[in-house]
Structures are given as structure tokens and as C-alpha cells.
Amino acid sequence: MAVHNYDVVVIGTGPAGESAAINAAKHGKRVAVVEKQPLVGGNCTHWGTIPSKALRHQVKQIMQFNTNRMFRDIGEPRWFSFPRVMERSRATIDQQVVMRTNFYARNRIDLFSGVARFKDEHTLLVRDEHEGIEELVAQKIIIATGSRPYRPADINFRHPRIYCSDTILSLNHTPRTLIIFGAGVIGCEYASIFSGLGVKVDLINNRDSLLSFLDDEISDALSYHLRKHGVLIRHNEEYDRVEGDEAGVTVHLKSGKRLRADAFLWANGRTGNTDQMGLENIGLKANGRGQLSVDEHYRTPIPHIHAAGDVIGWPSLASAAYDQGLNASSEILGEDFRYVTEVPTGIYTIPEISSFGRNERELTEAKVPYEVAQAFFKDTARAQITGDTVGMLKILFDQDTLEIYGIHCFGDQASEIVHIGQAIMQQKGEANTLKYFVSTTFNYPTMAEAYRVAAQNGLNRVF
């Protein structure tokens, strides 16, 4: 058995692991990464962010084609199967794998393929698919193993019509009807995707509203547009049992309802990938969701072992994971680092949603006086040109100082638009003010121009 010595070993090649490894290598450290899958990229590249967003883009294009009057002059609306749309999305995955593999090669980072297991606090045993074992000894270790869908034991995920958010990508047909259990971010995104393909979707939510962490008005807008595209939302429901047969799936709810569909997608919760790591050998314990606890330096209870990304829980976003990995690595190197706390929300439903800062409910509960500035996309020239007139930009600000408390956006390019407001909100002192948007010239026509329209609307409310 070969033994290799490193300054830093990173377990996992998702956004957190990649940024951590490259940062350490660029600072002159001898670095290795361990990936249990045959290809780099982690869950983000192969089952999560990249495939689902690429899939969403293809579906959105189909919807635009089928509803555009100009295209009606050259043909009838087109129907595309799920496997065909998914196949086109795989081209993006392949591009990502090639690019990220080159990152490791260029930075002279050793890549080990296999499952990493702790032998002791400084030693990892990596077992590959051929049962070969490599021993890696490291001064510092960063755990960035990500997460996977939580699978309750009483649901038979081996059944060919029962899926989780990983296995749904291998769906080899287009169901006419689909039941999605779990109306969190993943459930809502897939409800948008499948309804965009003409599938009748039942979205089961075990709470009383969709994505309750959002601004209430944005949550209501999402509910409306999902229903508009044929999604039937059922709030405050829990499943009793899920039964699959040759023709479909029957979901029995605790309320007594019985739902029937061609397929079933479980999208309720995720668990950290820590169960195969031999944590018991070094005295580390994961919580009930398989997640590791860290301090504000991304250190686990063992100071030279750090963790970042989905494996530490909130916010479980690729964007945050990348920054967490980078800063965990910087902390190891003795460089300046930050504990990631302020993260924009990006939800890729159709239309998409993004926000940064506090919402109206939070400000009201904190008894913070505020005013609302808003712009509706239907009133902007760019949206009228593209036809993406659904949505709005909402800015929450102080009535006296005009300090911005929150940015909330629903509609086309929301995840891009929010960053302008985020940049202003993070300025110090009087630089964070609504007046910036009326004293700055925006390109015309653009979606970003909505900031100027909203700011003028807000100033009209207080002056």
C-alpha cells in the first residue's frame, strides 16, 4: 500500500472542495483531493445545480417557442420528451467536467478516485472501485463531501416509478402525471420544469405556504404562477405510505386523500455525506442529518480538520459552498478569511426568484419602520421586447435615511438582477441608500433599469 504525504487533503470535488484545494495549491501547498465518483464536480455538477438548471433552461426555451406569436407563423407548438431535453442538458455537464478536471491539472493537485475513510486524525485510507487502497497523510484536512437526497426507509426507491432528486435525471420517459412530495426549493424547481413540459403535477407541501423564508408577496406570486401552469399545490399534508405498481404510484396522505400518478418524486430534505468516512475513528460525530458542526473558522472539534459546503448545512447553496471552501482554506493558510453569513437566495423556478437582506415580515416583527419601492417588469421596455413581462423588483428601505434593508425579485433574470442591489447594500454608511439608483445612469433598455423605476417609486412615497 502506497503512502503519500500532503500539506492539505480535501475530500470532495464539489464547489467547496474545488475552491479549497485550488486556493491551497496557489499558496504553495502540496494538495490532494479525493473524489468517490469517477468524474470530478460533485453533486453540484452531476445531480444538482448544473443538470437541473440546464434542464430548466431547455424547458424555458420550449415554453417561449410555444407561446411566441411569431413562431406560430412557421409551425405548430412542439412537444419534447423529458429524455430528449435531458440529453441536451448533459452537454453542459460534460463541459463542466472537462473544465474542472483541467483546474486540478493546471494547479498540480493530485486527484485520488475512491472513498476516503479516516484511519486516524491525520491519515485517510482511500479505497478505489478495484479495492485498491492508498494511504494519505496530511497536516490539514478539509471535509467537503456534500449531501444527497434524504430517503425515508418506508419508501421503496428501487421501484422504477419512484424517484429522488438524483435519480429523476435518469427518467427514461415523460410521465403524463407526477406527484412531487416536498415543496422546498428543489420540489418547486422540478414542479416548474415538469409543468413546463406539459406534465400534470401534484405538489405536496407539509407546510402552510411555499418557501416561507421568502417575502410573502414573492411566495404568493410563485404559488400563482405554478398554478397557472397546471401545478396543483396541496398544503399541510403528510404522506402515510407510498405504493408503486406496474402502472403508476399511489400516495396515501394522512388526511385520508389518495393520489394517483404515473410517477412519484421525493424532494423533501437532504443528508450530509458522512456515513462512510469512519468518523468514529477520530471521535467526530455528525448530527441526525449527517452534517458536521463547525465554528466560525470552519473548524470541526478537531482543530486541524475543517469542513465546508453542504456537509455543514445552511445555506446548502453552491454559491455559498464555493465561498465556504475558499475561506476554510484561507483560514488554514493564515490568510484573511470571512465566515459566510450573507448569501443571496437564488431559486430557479419559472419564473426565477432571488433576494438579499430582510423581508417585510422580518422587518415588521422586529418593529423596524420601512417603506416599499417597487417596479413591475411589465412596465419596462426590455421585458416588453423579450416578452418576459411577469415579475417585479421590490426594494425595502428606511423611511428617513433611505438605507436599503432588502432586495426581492421575481421574474426573468432575477438571480442576475439581485446582485446590483446586493452590491449597494454592502457599502458602508451613507453609500447604502436608495438615492444611488436615481443618481446613476442605467443602460436602456435593460432589466436592471427596474432599480431606477423602483427607486423613483419609493422616493415618491416618502417625499
C-alpha positions as CSV (number, residue, x, y, z in Angstrom):
1,M,0.0,0.0,0.0
2,A,1.4,3.3,-1.1
3,V,1.7,6.2,1.4
4,H,1.5,9.8,0.3
5,N,2.2,12.9,2.4
6,Y,0.5,16.3,1.8
7,D,0.1,19.6,3.4
8,V,-3.6,19.6,2.7
9,V,-6.0,16.9,1.7
10,V,-9.5,17.9,0.5
11,I,-12.3,15.3,0.5
12,G,-14.8,16.1,-2.3
13,T,-14.6,18.0,-5.6
14,G,-17.8,20.0,-5.5
15,P,-17.8,23.8,-5.2
16,A,-16.4,23.8,-1.6
17,G,-13.7,21.2,-2.3
18,E,-12.6,22.7,-5.5
19,S,-12.2,26.2,-4.2
20,A,-10.5,24.9,-1.0
21,A,-8.0,22.8,-3.0
22,I,-7.1,25.4,-5.6
23,N,-6.7,28.1,-3.0
24,A,-4.2,26.0,-1.0
25,A,-2.3,25.0,-4.2
26,K,-2.0,28.6,-5.3
27,H,-0.4,29.4,-1.9
28,G,2.4,26.8,-2.5
29,K,0.9,23.9,-0.5
30,R,1.1,20.3,-1.6
31,V,-2.5,19.3,-2.1
32,A,-4.5,16.2,-2.9
33,V,-8.3,15.8,-3.4
34,V,-10.3,12.7,-3.1
35,E,-13.5,12.1,-5.1
36,K,-15.6,8.9,-4.7
37,Q,-17.2,9.4,-8.2
38,P,-15.4,8.6,-11.4
39,L,-15.5,12.2,-12.5
40,V,-14.9,15.5,-10.6
41,G,-17.6,18.1,-9.9
42,G,-19.5,16.6,-7.1
43,N,-23.3,16.6,-6.7
44,C,-23.4,20.2,-8.0
45,T,-22.2,19.2,-11.4
46,H,-23.7,15.7,-11.8
47,W,-27.1,15.7,-10.0
48,G,-27.8,19.1,-8.5
49,T,-27.3,22.6,-9.7
50,I,-25.8,22.2,-13.2
51,P,-28.2,19.5,-14.6
52,S,-31.3,20.9,-13.1
53,K,-30.6,24.5,-14.2
54,A,-29.5,23.3,-17.7
55,L,-32.7,21.3,-17.8
56,R,-34.7,24.3,-16.7
57,H,-33.1,26.5,-19.5
58,Q,-34.1,24.0,-22.1
59,V,-37.7,23.8,-20.8
60,K,-37.9,27.6,-20.6
61,Q,-36.9,27.8,-24.3
62,I,-39.6,25.3,-25.3
63,M,-42.2,27.3,-23.4
64,Q,-41.1,30.6,-25.1
65,F,-41.2,28.9,-28.5
66,N,-44.7,27.5,-27.9
67,T,-46.1,30.8,-26.7
68,N,-44.4,33.2,-29.1
69,R,-46.8,34.5,-31.8
70,M,-44.0,35.0,-34.3
71,F,-43.1,31.3,-34.2
72,R,-46.7,30.3,-34.8
73,D,-46.3,31.7,-38.3
74,I,-43.7,28.9,-39.1
75,G,-45.1,26.0,-37.3
76,E,-47.3,24.5,-34.6
77,P,-46.4,24.2,-30.9
78,R,-43.8,21.4,-30.3
79,W,-43.7,18.7,-27.7
80,F,-40.4,17.4,-26.4
81,S,-39.9,14.3,-24.2
82,F,-38.1,14.6,-20.9
83,P,-35.2,12.2,-22.0
84,R,-34.6,14.3,-25.1
85,V,-34.5,17.6,-23.2
86,M,-32.2,15.9,-20.5
87,E,-29.8,14.7,-23.2
88,R,-29.3,18.2,-24.4
89,S,-28.6,19.3,-20.8
90,R,-25.8,16.7,-20.5
91,A,-23.6,18.6,-22.9
92,T,-23.3,21.3,-20.2
93,I,-22.3,18.6,-17.6
94,D,-19.6,17.3,-19.9
95,Q,-18.2,20.8,-20.4
96,Q,-18.1,21.4,-16.7
97,V,-16.3,18.1,-16.0
98,V,-13.6,18.9,-18.7
99,M,-13.1,22.4,-17.3
100,R,-12.9,21.4,-13.7
101,T,-10.5,18.4,-14.4
102,N,-8.2,20.9,-16.1
103,F,-8.3,23.1,-12.9
104,Y,-6.7,20.3,-10.9
105,A,-4.1,19.5,-13.5
106,R,-3.1,23.1,-14.0
107,N,-2.6,23.6,-10.3
108,R,-0.7,20.3,-9.9
109,I,-3.2,18.9,-7.4
110,D,-3.2,15.1,-7.1
111,L,-6.6,13.5,-7.7
112,F,-7.5,10.2,-6.0
113,S,-10.6,8.4,-7.0
114,G,-12.3,6.4,-4.3
115,V,-14.0,6.5,-0.9
116,A,-11.9,8.2,1.8
117,R,-12.1,6.8,5.4
118,F,-10.2,8.2,8.4
119,K,-7.6,5.8,9.9
120,D,-6.6,8.5,12.4
121,E,-6.8,12.2,12.8
122,H,-4.1,12.8,10.1
123,T,-4.5,9.7,7.9
124,L,-7.0,8.8,5.3
125,L,-7.4,5.4,3.6
126,V,-8.8,5.8,0.0
127,R,-10.3,2.6,-1.4
128,D,-11.0,2.7,-5.2
129,E,-13.5,0.7,-7.2
130,H,-11.0,-2.1,-7.7
131,E,-10.4,-2.4,-3.9
132,G,-7.0,-0.8,-4.2
133,I,-6.0,1.3,-1.2
134,E,-3.9,4.4,-0.9
135,E,-2.9,6.0,2.4
136,L,-2.8,9.8,2.5
137,V,-1.2,11.6,5.4
138,A,-2.0,15.3,5.8
139,Q,-1.2,18.1,8.2
140,K,-4.6,19.6,7.4
141,I,-7.8,18.0,6.1
142,I,-10.9,19.7,4.7
143,I,-14.2,17.7,4.5
144,A,-16.3,18.9,1.6
145,T,-18.3,15.7,0.8
146,G,-21.6,17.5,0.1
147,S,-25.0,16.0,0.6
148,R,-27.5,13.6,-1.0
149,P,-31.3,13.3,-1.0
150,Y,-32.8,12.1,2.3
151,R,-34.6,8.8,1.6
152,P,-37.1,7.6,4.2
153,A,-36.8,3.9,4.9
154,D,-40.6,3.3,4.3
155,I,-40.5,4.4,0.6
156,N,-39.2,1.9,-1.9
157,F,-36.8,3.9,-4.1
158,R,-35.8,0.8,-6.0
159,H,-39.3,0.9,-7.7
160,P,-38.9,2.0,-11.3
161,R,-41.6,4.7,-10.9
162,I,-40.4,6.2,-7.6
163,Y,-37.6,8.8,-7.8
164,C,-35.5,11.2,-5.7
165,S,-33.9,14.4,-7.0
166,D,-30.8,12.4,-8.0
167,T,-32.5,9.5,-9.9
168,I,-35.1,11.7,-11.6
169,L,-32.4,12.8,-14.0
170,S,-32.3,9.2,-15.4
171,L,-36.1,9.2,-16.1
172,N,-36.4,7.5,-19.5
173,H,-39.9,8.5,-20.4
174,T,-42.2,11.5,-19.9
175,P,-45.0,10.8,-17.4
176,R,-48.4,12.3,-18.0
177,T,-48.8,12.9,-14.3
178,L,-46.3,13.4,-11.5
179,I,-46.6,13.7,-7.7
180,I,-43.8,15.7,-6.0
181,F,-43.6,15.3,-2.2
182,G,-41.7,18.3,-0.7
183,A,-42.3,21.9,-1.8
184,G,-38.9,23.3,-0.8
185,V,-36.6,24.8,-3.4
186,I,-35.9,21.5,-5.2
187,G,-39.6,20.5,-5.3
188,C,-40.7,23.9,-6.6
189,E,-38.0,23.9,-9.3
190,Y,-38.9,20.5,-10.5
191,A,-42.6,21.4,-10.4
192,S,-41.8,24.3,-12.8
193,I,-39.7,22.1,-15.1
194,F,-42.2,19.2,-15.5
195,S,-45.3,21.5,-15.8
196,G,-43.4,23.4,-18.5
197,L,-43.2,20.0,-20.4
198,G,-47.0,19.7,-20.1
199,V,-46.9,17.2,-17.2
200,K,-49.8,17.5,-14.7
201,V,-48.1,17.9,-11.3
202,D,-49.4,17.5,-7.8
203,L,-47.0,19.4,-5.4
204,I,-47.5,18.2,-1.8
205,N,-46.3,20.7,0.9
206,N,-46.1,19.8,4.5
207,R,-46.3,23.5,5.5
208,D,-49.0,26.1,5.0
209,S,-47.2,28.1,2.3
210,L,-44.5,27.8,-0.3
211,L,-40.9,28.7,0.6
212,S,-41.9,30.5,3.8
213,F,-38.4,32.1,4.2
214,L,-39.2,34.3,1.2
215,D,-41.0,37.6,1.2
216,D,-44.7,36.8,1.5
217,E,-45.6,38.6,-1.8
218,I,-43.0,36.7,-3.7
219,S,-44.2,33.4,-2.2
220,D,-47.7,34.2,-3.2
221,A,-46.6,35.1,-6.8
222,L,-44.8,31.8,-7.1
223,S,-47.9,29.9,-6.0
224,Y,-50.0,31.8,-8.5
225,H,-47.7,31.1,-11.5
226,L,-47.2,27.4,-10.6
227,R,-51.0,27.0,-10.5
228,K,-51.2,29.0,-13.8
229,H,-49.0,26.3,-15.4
230,G,-51.1,23.5,-14.1
231,V,-49.5,22.6,-10.8
232,L,-51.9,21.6,-8.1
233,I,-50.5,22.6,-4.7
234,R,-51.7,20.8,-1.6
235,H,-50.6,22.4,1.7
236,N,-50.4,21.0,5.2
237,E,-50.2,17.4,4.1
238,E,-48.1,14.4,5.2
239,Y,-47.7,11.1,3.5
240,D,-48.9,7.9,5.2
241,R,-47.5,5.5,2.6
242,V,-46.4,5.4,-1.0
243,E,-47.3,2.3,-3.1
244,G,-45.8,1.7,-6.6
245,D,-47.1,-0.8,-9.1
246,E,-46.6,-1.6,-12.8
247,A,-48.9,1.2,-14.0
248,G,-48.0,4.0,-11.5
249,V,-47.8,5.2,-8.0
250,T,-50.5,5.7,-5.3
251,V,-49.7,8.2,-2.5
252,H,-51.9,7.8,0.7
253,L,-51.9,11.0,2.7
254,K,-52.5,11.2,6.5
255,S,-55.5,13.4,5.8
256,G,-57.2,10.4,4.1
257,K,-56.6,11.6,0.5
258,R,-55.4,9.1,-2.1
259,L,-53.5,10.5,-5.1
260,R,-52.5,8.6,-8.2
261,A,-49.9,9.4,-10.8
262,D,-47.6,7.9,-13.4
263,A,-44.5,8.7,-11.3
264,F,-43.5,10.0,-7.8
265,L,-40.6,12.3,-6.9
266,W,-39.4,12.6,-3.4
267,A,-37.9,16.1,-2.8
268,N,-38.1,16.5,1.0
269,G,-34.7,17.0,2.7
270,R,-31.1,16.2,2.2
271,T,-28.5,14.4,4.4
272,G,-24.7,15.0,4.6
273,N,-22.4,12.5,3.1
274,T,-20.5,11.5,6.2
275,D,-21.7,7.9,6.9
276,Q,-18.8,6.2,5.1
277,M,-15.9,8.3,6.4
278,G,-15.1,6.4,9.6
279,L,-15.7,9.5,11.8
280,E,-15.9,7.2,14.8
281,N,-12.2,6.5,14.4
282,I,-11.4,10.1,15.2
283,G,-14.2,11.0,17.6
284,L,-16.2,13.2,15.3
285,K,-20.0,12.9,15.2
286,A,-22.5,14.0,12.6
287,N,-25.9,15.2,13.6
288,G,-29.2,13.4,12.7
289,R,-29.0,14.9,9.2
290,G,-25.4,13.7,8.6
291,Q,-24.0,17.2,9.0
292,L,-20.8,18.3,10.8
293,S,-20.7,21.2,13.2
294,V,-18.0,23.9,12.7
295,D,-17.0,27.1,14.4
296,E,-16.7,30.5,12.7
297,H,-13.3,29.4,11.4
298,Y,-14.8,26.3,9.7
299,R,-13.0,24.1,12.2
300,T,-14.6,20.9,13.5
301,P,-14.0,20.0,17.1
302,I,-10.6,18.6,15.8
303,P,-8.8,21.9,15.1
304,H,-6.8,20.7,12.0
305,I,-9.9,19.2,10.4
306,H,-12.1,21.7,8.7
307,A,-15.5,21.3,6.9
308,A,-17.4,23.4,4.3
309,G,-20.3,23.2,1.9
310,D,-23.5,21.2,2.2
311,V,-21.9,18.8,4.7
312,I,-22.1,21.6,7.3
313,G,-25.8,22.5,6.5
314,W,-27.1,26.0,5.9
315,P,-27.4,27.5,3.4
316,S,-26.7,24.5,1.2
317,L,-26.2,26.6,-1.9
318,A,-23.4,26.0,-4.5
319,S,-22.6,29.7,-4.3
320,A,-22.1,29.6,-0.6
321,A,-20.2,26.3,-0.7
322,Y,-17.6,27.8,-3.0
323,D,-17.0,30.7,-0.7
324,Q,-17.0,28.5,2.4
325,G,-14.4,26.2,0.9
326,L,-12.2,29.2,-0.2
327,N,-12.4,30.7,3.3
328,A,-11.8,27.5,5.1
329,S,-8.7,27.0,3.1
330,S,-7.6,30.7,3.7
331,E,-8.0,30.1,7.5
332,I,-5.7,27.1,7.3
333,L,-3.2,29.2,5.4
334,G,-3.3,32.0,7.9
335,E,-4.7,34.4,5.3
336,D,-7.6,36.8,5.6
337,F,-10.9,34.9,5.7
338,R,-14.6,35.5,6.4
339,Y,-17.3,33.4,7.8
340,V,-20.0,33.4,5.1
341,T,-23.3,34.7,6.6
342,E,-24.8,36.9,3.9
343,V,-25.8,34.9,0.9
344,P,-28.3,35.9,-1.9
345,T,-31.1,33.5,-2.4
346,G,-31.4,32.1,-6.0
347,I,-34.4,29.9,-6.8
348,Y,-34.6,28.7,-10.4
349,T,-38.3,28.2,-10.8
350,I,-40.0,29.5,-13.9
351,P,-40.0,32.5,-13.4
352,E,-37.0,32.6,-11.1
353,I,-36.7,34.2,-7.7
354,S,-33.8,35.9,-5.9
355,S,-33.5,38.0,-2.7
356,F,-30.9,39.5,-0.4
357,G,-31.5,41.0,3.0
358,R,-34.6,41.1,5.2
359,N,-38.2,40.7,4.0
360,E,-41.3,42.6,5.1
361,R,-42.3,40.0,7.7
362,E,-38.9,40.1,9.4
363,L,-38.8,43.9,9.5
364,T,-42.4,44.1,10.8
365,E,-41.7,41.5,13.6
366,A,-38.5,43.5,14.5
367,K,-40.6,46.7,14.6
368,V,-38.3,48.3,12.1
369,P,-40.1,51.1,10.1
370,Y,-39.7,50.7,6.4
371,E,-41.1,51.7,3.1
372,V,-41.5,49.8,-0.2
373,A,-40.2,50.7,-3.6
374,Q,-41.3,48.6,-6.5
375,A,-41.1,48.2,-10.2
376,F,-43.2,45.8,-12.3
377,F,-41.4,44.2,-15.2
378,K,-44.4,44.7,-17.5
379,D,-43.7,48.4,-17.4
380,T,-40.1,48.1,-18.5
381,A,-39.1,48.3,-22.2
382,R,-36.7,45.3,-22.0
383,A,-39.3,43.0,-20.7
384,Q,-41.8,44.2,-23.3
385,I,-39.2,43.4,-26.0
386,T,-38.4,39.9,-24.8
387,G,-41.9,39.1,-23.7
388,D,-40.8,38.2,-20.2
389,T,-43.2,40.7,-18.5
390,V,-44.0,38.6,-15.5
391,G,-42.5,39.7,-12.2
392,M,-41.3,42.6,-10.1
393,L,-38.5,44.2,-8.2
394,K,-39.1,45.2,-4.6
395,I,-36.7,47.3,-2.5
396,L,-37.3,47.7,1.2
397,F,-35.7,50.8,2.7
398,D,-35.6,53.1,5.7
399,Q,-38.2,55.9,5.6
400,D,-35.8,58.5,6.9
401,T,-32.2,57.6,5.9
402,L,-33.2,55.7,2.8
403,E,-30.9,52.8,3.8
404,I,-31.8,49.6,1.9
405,Y,-32.9,46.7,4.1
406,G,-33.8,44.1,1.4
407,I,-34.0,43.4,-2.3
408,H,-36.6,40.9,-3.6
409,C,-37.0,40.0,-7.2
410,F,-39.4,37.7,-9.0
411,G,-39.2,37.2,-12.8
412,D,-36.8,36.7,-15.7
413,Q,-33.1,37.1,-14.7
414,A,-34.0,37.7,-11.1
415,S,-30.8,35.9,-9.9
416,E,-28.7,38.3,-12.0
417,I,-30.7,41.5,-11.1
418,V,-30.4,41.0,-7.4
419,H,-26.6,41.4,-7.4
420,I,-26.8,45.1,-8.2
421,G,-28.8,45.7,-5.1
422,Q,-26.6,43.4,-3.1
423,A,-23.5,45.4,-4.1
424,I,-25.1,48.7,-2.9
425,M,-26.4,47.1,0.4
426,Q,-22.9,46.0,1.3
427,Q,-21.5,49.5,1.0
428,K,-20.6,51.3,4.3
429,G,-22.6,54.1,5.8
430,E,-24.4,56.6,3.6
431,A,-23.2,54.7,0.4
432,N,-26.1,52.2,1.0
433,T,-29.0,54.4,0.0
434,L,-31.9,54.4,-2.4
435,K,-30.7,57.6,-3.9
436,Y,-27.9,55.7,-5.7
437,F,-30.4,54.3,-8.1
438,V,-31.8,57.6,-9.2
439,S,-28.4,59.3,-9.4
440,T,-26.9,56.5,-11.6
441,T,-27.5,56.1,-15.4
442,F,-28.6,52.6,-16.4
443,N,-28.4,51.3,-19.9
444,Y,-31.7,51.4,-21.7
445,P,-33.4,49.1,-22.3
446,T,-32.3,46.7,-19.6
447,M,-33.9,44.7,-16.8
448,A,-31.5,46.5,-14.4
449,E,-33.4,49.7,-15.2
450,A,-36.1,48.4,-12.8
451,Y,-33.9,49.7,-10.0
452,R,-34.3,53.3,-11.2
453,V,-38.0,52.8,-11.7
454,A,-38.4,51.3,-8.2
455,A,-36.3,53.9,-6.5
456,Q,-38.3,56.7,-8.0
457,N,-41.5,54.9,-6.9
458,G,-40.1,54.6,-3.4
459,L,-39.0,58.3,-3.1
460,N,-42.4,59.3,-4.2
461,R,-43.8,57.5,-1.2
462,V,-41.7,59.4,1.4
463,F,-41.3,62.9,-0.2
